[in-house]
């Protein structure tokens, strides 16, 4: 079958590279090919972040759409920079509206796109989070239907933390670590949490993104198979490479790559 036939087999109208969405008409397919961090071939699906309302103008129509996260995290990356670009904000607002009001369309459109384009890697939620059981079940159906595709995501929603138990092709990384906090921070925090989790026999991995310009999700599967993935914080105020503890952390990262 060609692309149009694949989309139509899932009840999705496909024309000139776009899909016909309820309420919004023809829009781009819902999964987006990777960026400079993820690498090409790693697709993402994003929703509006935080638990606040966004006021978005979509094709001249003002809309108020609530974010999908259970909280508003201080310093949230998905509330600034790239994510505040009008085109990105509009796209994520449309996806959020569709996910809230026609989740079956979202499910079928994503399955069709994966099969039509032969997509092998999907990061669920470059921004946003799981917001309902119906939405959680939709992603379970997607992973079940697309068993040759690897899915991974991060969540603060307690209802979603075990949603992929028993799936060989999908993984949840815990964003909040019980007894500690979020899964990112300065070198001292990352070292302390890493050692504590290893002592408990947990599956834990330290991401090297941010310290290795050649590192992309497309050449690393740490998030697709580990229960915990830790991220070294980088900002204009904090440079990990200048931290006295960085050599110890780097040695751990290099060792895990050889395993």
Backbone as a ProteinNet text record, in pm:
[ID]
protein_1_A
[PRIMARY]
XXXXXXXXXXXXXXXXXXXXXXXXXXXXXXXXXXXXXXXXXXXXXXXXXXXXXXXXXXXXXXXXXXXXXXXXXXXXXXXXXXXXXXXXXXXXXXXXXXXXXXXXXXXXXXXXXXXXXXXXXXXXXXXXXXXXXXXXXXXXXXXXXXXXXXXXXXXXXXXXXXXXXXXXXXXXXXXXXXXXXXXXXXXXXXXXXXXXXXXXXXXXXXXXXXXXXXXXXXXXXXXXXXXXXXXXXXXXXXXXXXXXXXXXXXXXXXXXXXX
[TERTIARY]
82.9	0	86.9	40.6	111	67.1	125.7	97.6	-50.3	-108.9	-249.7	-336.4	-308.3	-386.4	-368.4	-246.1	-220.9	-300.8	-292.8	-368.9	-519.1	-568.1	-710.9	-755.2	-665.5	-701.1	-725.6	-675.3	-699.1	-799.7	-871.3	-976.5	-926.2	-804.6	-744.3	-730.7	-787.6	-772.4	-634.4	-562.5	-424.5	-414.4	-365.5	-354.5	-239.6	-153.4	-40.7	44.8	67.1	152.9	87.4	-43.1	-113	-228.8	-273.6	-387	-503.3	-624.1	-744.3	-790.2	-773.8	-802.9	-937.5	-1011.9	-1136.7	-1111.2	-1198.8	-1195.6	-1093.7	-981.4	-870.8	-842.1	-903.4	-874.9	-741.4	-678.4	-554	-435.8	-365.3	-248.1	-134.3	-15.6	98	75.7	134.5	127.5	174.9	128.2	143.5	283.2	356.3	492.6	591.6	688.3	787.4	924.3	994.4	1129.5	1223.5	1325.7	1414.4	1475.6	1540.1	1608.9	1757.5	1831.2	1976.6	2015.2	1928.7	1958.4	1919.1	1799.4	1748.8	1817.4	1844.8	1901.1	1790.8	1823.5	1726.6	1681.4	1554.9	1500.6	1436.2	1452.8	1384.9	1270.1	1147.8	1030.4	975.2	909	852.7	706.1	635.2	498	490.2	442.7	442.8	304.7	281.4	160.2	199.6	101.3	129.5	174.8	275.9	328.1	252.2	296.5	247.5	100.1	44.9	-96.7	-176.3	-122.5	-188.7	-256.9	-338	-408.3	-324	-327.4	-259.7	-365.8	-340.8	-429.6	-361.1	-415.8	-351.9	-446.9	-391.7	-469.5	-439.9	-542.3	-524.5	-607.8	-538	-602.8	-712.8	-680	-772.8	-873.4	-874.8	-969.4	-896.6	-934.7	-871.2	-918.3	-823.3	-855.9	-786.3	-852.6	-793.6	-779.3	-655.1	-629.1	-537.6	-577.2	-499	-381.6	-266.8	-151.5	-180.6	-92.3	-120.6	-39.9	46.9	130.4	56.5	91.7	25.9	75.8	180	235.8	306.8	356.4	436.9	576.1	669.1	805.5	884.2	947.1	1028.2	1138.2	1151	1253.8	1220.8	1095.5	1055.7	1104.8	1181.7	1238.7	1130.4	1015.2	910.5	821.8	861.3	785.7	864.5	975.9	1058	1130.6	1202.7	1284.5	1204.4	1252.4	1192.5	1043	1002.9	863	769.5	827.3	745.2	732.7	797.8	781.6	635.9	576.2	433.8	395.9	479.3	446	447.4	542	552.2	437.4	409.3	299.8	166.5	146.6	23.4	11.6	119.6	116.3	86.6	151.9	131	-7.9	-61	-197.1	-298.4	-279.5	-368.9	-364.1	-244.8	-231.4	-296.1	-280.6	-341.4	-493.1	-547.9	-692.7	-743.2	-673.8	-713.9	-705.2	-595.9	-578.4	-686.4	-731	-834.7	-973.7	-1002.2	-1138.6	-1160.7	-1055.3	-1071	-946.4	-926.3	-803.5	-794.9	-908.5	-904	-846	-877	-816.2	-665.4	-618.8	-474.9	-410	-471.8	-417.1	-405.5	-511.7	-510.6	-415.7	-407.4	-318.1	-172.3	-138.1	-0.1	35.6	-53.5	-27.1	-8	-95.8	-85.9	46.6	89.4	215	334.5	334.5	444.8	455.4	342.3	344.3	373.8	322.4	343.8	488.9	553	689.1	795.2	754.9	851.5	929.2	862.2	928.4	969	1094	1149.1	1164.5	1173.5	1195.3	1101.3	1030.5	937.4	958.2	990.9	989.9	854.2	778.9	649.5	673.2	622.7	625.8	764.4	806.6	919.1	874.5	745.2	683.1	545.2	494.9	365.4	376.2	259.5	258.2	125	115.1	-9.3	-111.1	-232.4	-329.5	-459.1	-478	-599.9	-575.2	-659.9	-646.4	-677.8	-773.5	-806.9	-686.5	-616.2	-498.6	-385.2	-368.4	-268.4	-297.4	-422.7	-460.7	-437.1	-454.2	-429.1	-283.9	-190.7	-49.3	-14.5	-83.2	-64	-106.2	-217.4	-264.7	-166.2	-109.9	-13.2	109.5	164.2	284.1	254.4	135	96.9	82.3	25	3.4	133.6	228.1	354.3	469.3	469.4	563	707.5	728.7	865.5	924.4	846.7	891.6	924.3	1032.6	1071.5	1017	947.3	889.4	952.3	971	1007.3	955	943	891.2	926.7	897.7	919.4	787.8	758.1	630.3	636.3	552.6	531.2	392.9	319.3	183.9	192.6	152.6	162	82.1	-27.6	-108.9	-37.6	65.7	132.8	265.5	313.6	449.1	467.3	359.2	369.7	295.9	264.3	178.1	239.3	371.4	435.6	495.7	455.5	500.5	456.9	551.3	521.1	540.7	567.8	596.1	745.6	782.2	924.3	975.6	884.8	924.6	895.8	859	823.4	870.8	912.6	969.9	931.3	903.6	879.3	1001.3	1055	1162.9	1101.2	1128.9	1070.6	1135.6	1056.1	1106.3	1126.2	1050	1061	1109.2	1216.5	1277.8	1240.9	1173.9	1125.2	1240.1	1222.9	1323.5	1426.5	1422.5	1521.4	1454.8	1393.3	1334.4	1340.8	1355.7	1360.7	1489.6	1488.7	1601.3	1706.4	1723.2	1829.4	1886.3	2010	2069.8	2218.9	2284.8	2428.8	2502.5	2632.9	2712.5	2699.3	2700.8	2693.1	2561	2451.9	2320.4	2313.5	2362.5	2358.9	2441.3	2559.5	2643.1	2574.5	2516.3	2451.5	2332.7	2250	2133.2	2175.4	2271.9	2320.4	2369.7	2454.4	2510.2	2402.1	2305.9	2197.7	2112	2079.4	1996.5	2070.6	2199.1	2278.6	2285.5	2297.7	2300.1	2169	2061	1929.8	1907.2	2006.5	1994.6	1908.5	1888.6	1804.2	1878.4	1800.6	1854.1	1863.6	1987.2	2006.1	2113.7	2093.9	2183.8	2200	2320.6	2344.6	2359.4	2272.3	2276.8	2398.7	2462.4	2580.2	2549	2421.3	2383.4	2422.2	2474.2	2516.1	2664.1	2726.6	2871.6	2941.8	2864	2920.6	2840.3	2900	2830.1	2787.7	2850.5	2816.6	2709	2661.8	2562.6	2421.4	2345	2205.2	2124.2	1995.7	1909	1912.8	1942.2	1945.9	2061.9	2167.3	2278	2293.8	2184.6	2184.8	2046.9	2041.5	1912.5	1893.7	1965.1	1956.8	1815.4	1740	1604.2	1503.3	1539.7	1444.7	1451	1547	1558.8	1590.1	1611.4	1643.5	1527.4	1507.4	1399.6	1429.3	1557.2	1598.9	1705.2	1687.6	1788.4	1811.1	1937.7	1972.9	2035.6	2003	2050.9	2129.9	2247.2	2331.3	2277.4	2249.8	2195.3	2301.6	2260.6	2347.6	2271.7	2335.7	2273.5	2383.7	2343.6	2443.4	2507.9	2434.5	2488.5	2573	2549.7	2620.5	2678.6	2809.4	2879.7	2934.3	2877.6	2916.3	3065	3123.4	3264.2	3357.7	3308.9	3391.7	3371.3	3282	3254.5	3366.7	3420.9	3528.2	3488.8	3358.3	3312.7	3290.9	3307.2	3279.3	3367.7	3498.3	3580.2	3528.1	3482.1	3426.9	3300.4	3217.1	3093	3122.4	3216.8	3252.3	3306.5	3383	3437.7	3325.1	3221.1	3106.2	3035.9	3018.8	2951.7	3029.3	3160.9	3242.8	3238.9	3235.2	3232.2	3101.4	2990.9	2862.2	2851.2	2921.3	2918.8	2989.3	3081.1	3157.4	3088.4	2983.1	2913.6	2822.1
-120	0	125.7	230	356.8	433.2	551.1	625.9	659.4	707.8	746	627.5	510.9	391.2	347.3	362.2	325.8	416.3	546.8	640.8	611.1	589.3	565.1	436.4	337.9	213.1	234.2	347.6	382.4	496.7	524.4	624.7	767.5	790.1	923.2	968.6	1084.5	1140.6	1203.9	1164.8	1209.9	1268.3	1392.6	1458.1	1557.8	1549.2	1642.4	1650.5	1536.2	1530.5	1575.9	1604.1	1649.7	1557.5	1563.2	1483.3	1575.9	1526.2	1605.1	1581	1681.5	1666.9	1729.1	1669.7	1730.5	1871.6	1962.8	2101.7	2189.2	2130.1	2211.7	2196.1	2100.1	2079.7	2012.8	2039.6	1971.1	2030.6	1943.7	1981.5	1884.7	1917.5	1826.8	1700.9	1587.5	1466.9	1495.2	1416	1449.8	1425.2	1330.4	1303.4	1389.6	1446.5	1536.6	1470.5	1473.1	1416.8	1497.9	1430.7	1481.2	1617.9	1664.2	1792.6	1769.9	1876.1	1866.2	1775.8	1763.5	1677.3	1532.8	1513.8	1379	1308.4	1382.2	1321	1281	1277.3	1241.4	1096.1	1073.5	938.3	909.9	1000.4	989	1089.7	1039.8	1126.2	1159.2	1274	1316.2	1354	1344.2	1392.6	1481.8	1605	1701.8	1758.9	1794.1	1861.3	1988.1	2067.5	2186.8	2145.9	2213.7	2178.3	2248.5	2227.8	2287.7	2254.4	2309.1	2288.3	2417.5	2512.3	2641	2648.8	2751	2769.3	2851.8	2810.4	2882.6	2950.6	3075.6	3149.5	3155.8	3081.8	3064.1	3108	3175.9	3215.7	3117.1	3042.1	2941.5	2980.4	3022.9	3065.1	3169	3266.3	3374.7	3346.9	3223	3186.5	3177.1	3261.2	3251.1	3126.1	3053.6	2932.8	2935.6	2880.9	2865.3	2715.9	2669	2525.5	2504.2	2413.8	2387.3	2294.5	2321.6	2234	2096.7	2001.8	1861.3	1805.1	1884.8	1835.1	1845.5	1761.3	1768.3	1884.1	1953.8	2063.8	2161.7	2269.8	2367.4	2363.1	2302.4	2287.1	2415.7	2462.1	2583.1	2563.8	2660	2653	2559.4	2517.8	2422.9	2467.6	2381.4	2416.9	2433	2367.2	2368.6	2492.6	2588.6	2714.3	2830.9	2803.2	2912.5	2871.2	2966.4	2938.6	2883.2	2773.6	2708.1	2685.2	2646.6	2610.7	2731.4	2850.9	2972.1	3029.9	2967.6	3012.3	2993.5	3093.5	3084.2	2955.1	2910.5	2789.6	2665.8	2659.6	2544.7	2546.3	2664.4	2678.3	2640.6	2684.5	2652	2501.6	2438.1	2294.8	2214.8	2251.1	2178.3	2204.4	2324.2	2354.8	2269.4	2256.6	2174.1	2029.2	1977.1	1837.7	1816.7	1916.1	1905.6	1904.2	1992.6	1996.2	1864	1811.1	1683.5	1569.4	1567.4	1460.6	1464.8	1584	1597.2	1561.9	1596.5	1586.9	1479.3	1422.9	1314.2	1226.2	1158.8	1082.1	964.9	913.6	804.4	851.6	974.8	1029.9	1036.8	1087.1	1097.3	959.9	862.5	726.4	672.1	681.1	626.1	702.3	835.1	915.6	881.8	857	822.8	683.3	587.3	452.2	454.6	527.1	535.3	597	703	769.2	677.3	606.2	514	408.2	353.3	247.3	302.7	421	479.4	521.4	571.8	624	528.6	414.3	318.1	372.8	444.9	509.5	404.9	411.4	311	359.7	492.3	545.8	662.5	658	765.5	803.6	930.4	983.6	1050	995.8	1053.5	1172.9	1287.6	1409.7	1473	1539.4	1631.5	1744	1770.9	1857.6	1802	1830.3	1779.2	1647.9	1591.1	1469.2	1397.1	1278.1	1202.4	1267.8	1289.1	1367.5	1293.6	1172.9	1097.4	949.8	863.9	721.2	686.7	756.2	731.9	761.9	868.7	905.7	805.1	759.2	655.8	529.4	487.2	365.8	381.2	502.6	525.2	495.5	540.3	513.2	365.3	299.8	155.6	86.2	127.1	69.8	97.9	219	254.1	163.8	149.1	65.5	-80.4	-124.7	-264	-288.5	-191.7	-204.8	-190.7	-110.5	-82.6	-148.6	-278.9	-353.3	-347.4	-305.3	-293.1	-155.2	-65.4	69.8	77.1	147	165.1	299	294	413.2	435.6	562.2	593	731	751.8	879.5	897.7	1016.9	1051.8	1104.6	1079.7	1126.4	1157.9	1251.8	1281.7	1235.9	1175.2	1126.9	986.6	972.4	843.4	733.9	770.7	671	613	681.7	638.4	566.6	563.4	514	366.1	289	145.8	110.5	209.7	186.1	93.2	84	-0.9	-128.1	-163.3	-290.4	-404.8	-492.2	-604.7	-575.6	-449.3	-414.1	-428.2	-497.1	-511.7	-394.9	-313.9	-205.5	-66.7	-56.3	74.9	84.5	205.3	223.3	358.2	356.5	478.9	508.2	628.4	673.8	761.3	730.2	806.3	944.3	1048.6	1186.1	1229.8	1170.1	1201.6	1077.3	1092.9	980.4	988.6	887.1	886.9	907.4	1003	1032.7	1134.6	1175.1	1270.5	1389.6	1366.9	1476.4	1445.6	1548.2	1529.1	1457.9	1406.7	1326.9	1410.5	1535.9	1618.7	1707.1	1752.7	1839.8	1855.6	1919.6	1941	1809.7	1811.6	1689.7	1619.7	1696.9	1633	1558.7	1617	1553.6	1427.3	1437.4	1322.5	1207.2	1235.8	1131.2	1065	1145.7	1092.8	1003.4	1048.5	970.2	844.1	857.9	742.4	631.8	666.8	567.2	503.6	584.3	531.2	432.2	464.9	375.9	247.4	258.6	138.8	46.3	103.4	22.8	-52.1	6	-59.2	-161.3	-175	-270.3	-221.5	-88.8	-33.1	-21	-19.4	4.2	154.1	207.6	352.7	388.2	498.7	541.4	692.6	742	886.6	930.4	1019.3	1068.4	1158	1142.3	1223.5	1342.2	1358.8	1477	1602.6	1699.7	1823.7	1827.3	1709.2	1705.4	1641.7	1591.2	1528.5	1576.5	1658	1715.8	1610.9	1493.6	1388.4	1294.4	1320.7	1232.9	1274.4	1179.4	1202.1	1080.8	1099.2	986.8	878.3	917.3	819.6	721.3	757.2	661.8	619.7	630.4	588	534.6	423.4	363.6	360.9	450.2	452.3	471.8	562.1	591.5	484.9	399.2	298.9	170.6	162.2	35.8	49.8	170.9	188.3	251.6	206.2	260.7	404.2	432.7	567	618.3	740.4	808.6	945.3	976.1	1100.8	1197.3	1324.7	1427.1	1533.3	1565.4	1669.6	1805.6	1889	2021.3	2110.5	2183.5	2282.1	2413.4	2520.2	2651.7	2755.8	2881.3	2988.2	3009.4	2970.9	2989.6	2871.3	2754.4	2634.5	2558.8	2538.5	2461	2335.6	2222	2096.5	2068.3	2103.6	2072.7	2144.4	2249.8	2325.2	2280.2	2185.9	2134.3	2038.8	2049.8	1959.7	1812.1	1782.8	1644.7	1589.8	1675.5	1632.7	1516.3	1512.3	1398.5	1263.6	1259.8	1134.8	1095.3	1193.4	1166.4	1122.8	1186.9	1151.8	1009.3	968.3	832.5	728.6	758.3	667.7	659.9	775.2	779.3	699.1	718.1	645.3	495.8	456.7	313.6	248.9	321.2	262.8	244	326.5	311.9	185	135.5	15.2	-112.7	-100.7	-218.5	-281
0	0	0	-67.3	-61.3	64.4	86.5	209.2	223.5	116.3	123.6	162.1	105.6	135.3	280.7	332.2	472.2	564.5	541	624.3	615.3	495.1	477.4	546.3	556.5	624.1	773.3	825.9	965.7	979.3	870.8	874.7	872.8	823.8	820.8	675.6	645	510.3	497.2	392.8	371.6	231.6	223.3	92.1	93.9	-4.8	-20.9	105.9	169.7	287.4	416	414.4	534.8	568.5	695.5	739.8	774.6	753.4	778.9	922.8	1008.3	1150.7	1185.4	1278	1324.4	1377.5	1348.2	1394.6	1322.6	1279	1229.5	1080.6	1014.9	873.7	851.3	737.3	703.1	780.7	851.5	931.4	901.6	946.9	931	1013.4	973.1	1056.2	1198.8	1293.9	1435.5	1492.2	1436.5	1483.3	1405.1	1476.5	1416.2	1418	1304.3	1297.6	1386.1	1436.8	1541.9	1524.8	1632	1633.8	1658.8	1689.5	1706.1	1822.2	1921.8	2035.6	2009.2	1956.4	1935.9	1819.9	1712.4	1593.6	1496.3	1370	1267.6	1284.9	1257.3	1267.8	1401.3	1498.1	1626.7	1625.9	1621.9	1611	1748.8	1759.2	1886.4	1871	1981.1	1989.9	2112.7	2094.4	2203.8	2229.8	2357.4	2400.4	2475.2	2512.4	2592.1	2732.5	2786.3	2918.7	3032	3153.2	3277.6	3302.3	3408.8	3441	3428.3	3351.9	3333.4	3196.8	3177.8	3051.4	2953.8	2827.7	2720.4	2634.5	2599.8	2510.5	2374.2	2280.2	2150.2	2039.8	1940.9	1823.7	1711.6	1671.5	1566.7	1445.6	1343.4	1218.1	1243.8	1330.2	1357.3	1466.6	1517.3	1621.9	1756.3	1854.3	1986.2	2059.4	2119.9	2194.3	2329.6	2430.8	2563.4	2590.6	2603.1	2617.1	2737.6	2823.5	2943.3	2912.5	2977.2	2965.7	3023.8	2997.7	3029.4	3145.3	3204.8	3314.4	3447.9	3545.8	3676.6	3762.8	3717.6	3796.6	3704.4	3762.8	3689.8	3751.3	3679.4	3731.2	3709.9	3812.9	3802.8	3698.9	3608	3504.6	3390.3	3376.4	3272.5	3134.5	3067.4	2936.8	2831.4	2851.1	2749.7	2757.2	2841.5	2850.3	2791.7	2728.5	2676.7	2549.6	2492.9	2374.9	2258.7	2203	2087	2105.2	2225.4	2250	2250.8	2258.9	2254.3	2114.1	2017.3	1879.3	1837.8	1771.2	1735.3	1663.9	1570.5	1494.8	1584.2	1677.2	1767.7	1867.9	1923	2018.6	1954	1831.6	1759.7	1736.4	1691.2	1663.7	1790.3	1901.2	2026.4	2083.7	2059.8	2104.4	2028	1897.3	1815.8	1862.2	1885.5	1929.6	2066.2	2153.4	2285.9	2275.4	2193.7	2174.9	2117.5	2018.9	1959.1	2059.9	2137.1	2235.7	2342.8	2377.5	2481.3	2429.5	2302.3	2254.2	2147.9	2092.9	1995	1998.2	2109.8	2129.4	2030.7	1984.3	1886.7	1753.2	1715.9	1594.1	1610.9	1725.4	1751.7	1744.3	1808.7	1807.7	1665	1588.3	1452.4	1360.6	1378	1293.8	1321.7	1447.7	1482.3	1432	1451.7	1401.1	1250.3	1180.7	1034.6	991.9	1059.1	1023	1046.6	1158.2	1188	1079	1038.5	937.8	798.3	768.6	636.2	615.3	721.7	709.5	764.4	815.2	868.6	987.3	1075.9	1189.8	1293.2	1338	1428.9	1572.7	1594.2	1728.6	1754.1	1867.5	1903.7	2049.6	2072.1	2207.6	2230.1	2322.6	2357.1	2449.4	2412.6	2493.5	2505.3	2399.1	2415.4	2507.9	2508.3	2609.1	2639	2760	2800.4	2874.9	2911.6	2991.5	2971.2	3030.9	3025.9	3119	3070.2	3146.5	3176.7	3121.9	3149.5	3121.4	3179.3	3155.5	3010.5	2951.4	2811	2721.6	2752.1	2673.9	2696.9	2820.2	2850.3	2769.8	2769	2696.3	2546	2494.6	2352	2317.8	2403	2376.8	2397.3	2487	2498.9	2369.5	2313.9	2186.6	2073.6	2072.4	1967.4	1977.1	2098	2116.5	2084.6	2117.5	2091.5	1941	1870.6	1727	1648.3	1700.3	1629.5	1704.6	1708.2	1793	1743.7	1620	1569.5	1595.3	1654.1	1687	1836	1870.8	2010.2	2059.9	2173.2	2234.1	2371.3	2406.7	2544.9	2581.8	2710.8	2758.8	2905	2955.8	3096.7	3150.1	3275.7	3327.3	3475.5	3516.2	3657.6	3701.3	3609.3	3636.8	3697	3821.5	3889.9	3820.3	3753.9	3684.1	3562.8	3515.3	3392.8	3417.8	3541.4	3566.4	3531.1	3533.1	3501	3372	3290.4	3175.3	3070.8	3066.3	2967	3027.2	3147.7	3206	3114.8	3081.8	2994	2847	2811.6	2671.8	2645.9	2540.9	2507.3	2424.7	2370	2279.6	2335.9	2465	2521.2	2665.7	2704.8	2838.3	2897.1	3027.4	3103.6	3188.8	3178.4	3266	3374.1	3498	3608.8	3619	3602.7	3611.5	3755.9	3846.8	3988.7	4062	4137.5	4207.8	4354.8	4403.6	4541	4639.9	4727.7	4828.9	4785.6	4657.3	4605.8	4536.7	4425.3	4348.7	4200.9	4120.5	3976.2	3934.2	3811.2	3763.1	3690	3732.1	3675.5	3785.6	3764	3864.4	3843.4	3939.5	3933.8	3960.5	3939.9	3948.8	4084.1	4193.5	4325.2	4342.9	4294.9	4305.9	4219.6	4097.1	4006.2	4062.1	4114.7	4172.8	4292.4	4378.1	4498.1	4462.4	4369.5	4330.5	4255.6	4166.2	4089.8	4182.3	4277.8	4368.6	4454.7	4499.1	4582.5	4504	4379.1	4298.5	4262.7	4234.9	4203.9	4325	4444	4566.2	4587.3	4534.9	4545.1	4433.2	4344.9	4235.1	4120.5	4111	4007.1	3874.2	3766.8	3632.8	3612	3607.9	3603	3501.3	3433.1	3325.7	3335.3	3312.3	3310.3	3165	3122.3	2984.3	2964.8	2849.8	2820.8	2729.5	2696.9	2618.6	2694.9	2625.2	2689	2719.3	2729.6	2749.9	2630.8	2536.7	2417.5	2297.1	2212.2	2097.9	1995.6	2000.7	1906.6	1960	2080.2	2141.3	2101.4	2049.9	2013.8	2055.8	2070.5	2104.7	1997.6	1874.7	1766.2	1778.7	1855.7	1873.6	2019.2	2094.3	2234.3	2268.9	2338.4	2374.8	2526.1	2597.7	2743.1	2794.2	2732.3	2779.2	2739	2645.4	2598.5	2679.7	2775.4	2848.9	2996.8	3047	3188.2	3263.7	3387.2	3469.6	3510.5	3534.5	3574	3477.3	3430.7	3350	3413.5	3441.3	3508.2	3408.3	3423.2	3330.3	3405.1	3353.2	3413	3370	3466.1	3436.6	3373.1	3271.8	3208	3195.5	3226.3	3213.3	3204.3	3181.5	3175.8	3313.1	3420.2	3555	3601.4	3543.1	3589.4	3470.8	3474	3372	3436.6	3398.9	3462.8	3449.1	3333.1	3308.2	3405.3	3468.2	3562.4	3706.8	3726.8	3861.2	3902.3	4024.8	4070.1	4065.9	4072.7	4071.9	3930.1	3830.7	3694.1	3648.5	3678	3633	3684	3808.6	3861.8	3785.9	3758.1	3685.1	3542.5	3479.8	3342.2	3334.6	3434.1	3436.3	3442.2	3519	3527.2	3392.2	3328.9	3199.2	3095.1	3092.8	2996.2	3022.4	3149.4	3184.4	3141.6	3157.7	3122.5	2971.2	2894.1	2748.4	2703.6	2785	2748	2792.1	2869.7	2921.9	2816.7
[MASK]
+++++++++++++++++++++++++++++++++++++++++++++++++++++++++++++++++++++++++++++++++++++++++++++++++++++++++++++++++++++++++++++++++++++++++++++++++++++++++++++++++++++++++++++++++++++++++++++++++++++++++++++++++++++++++++++++++++++++++++++++++++++++++++++++++++

